[in-house]
Amino acid sequence: MKIGEIIREKRKELSLTQEQLADFLGVTAPAVHKWEKGVSLR
């Protein structure tokens, strides 16, 4: 399982949107989207 799949799976388990997770982590929603798609891990 790739890291992006794990991030998405855990986010869904917690019933969080990408925006909510981004706010919690102090990043942007597009950053979370990129992580989940495997485009960027920074």
C-alpha positions in Angstrom: 0.0 0.0 0.0 1.3 3.4 -1.0 1.5 6.3 1.5 -1.1 8.3 -0.4 -3.6 5.4 -0.1 -2.9 5.2 3.6 -3.5 9.0 4.1 -6.7 8.8 2.2 -7.9 5.7 4.0 -7.2 7.1 7.4 -8.8 10.5 6.5 -11.9 8.7 5.4 -12.0 6.6 8.6 -12.0 9.9 10.5 -14.7 11.3 8.2 -12.6 14.3 7.4 -12.5 16.3 4.2 -9.2 17.1 2.5 -9.7 20.7 3.7 -10.3 19.7 7.3 -7.2 17.5 7.3 -5.2 20.3 5.7 -6.4 22.8 8.4 -5.5 20.4 11.1 -2.0 19.8 9.7 -1.4 23.5 8.7 -1.1 22.9 5.0 -3.3 23.6 2.0 -6.1 21.3 0.7 -4.3 21.0 -2.7 -1.2 19.7 -0.8 -3.4 16.9 0.8 -4.8 16.1 -2.6 -1.3 15.8 -4.1 -0.2 13.5 -1.3 -3.2 11.2 -1.8 -2.6 11.1 -5.6 1.1 10.5 -5.1 2.1 13.7 -6.9 4.1 15.2 -4.0 5.1 14.1 -0.6 6.3 17.5 0.6 
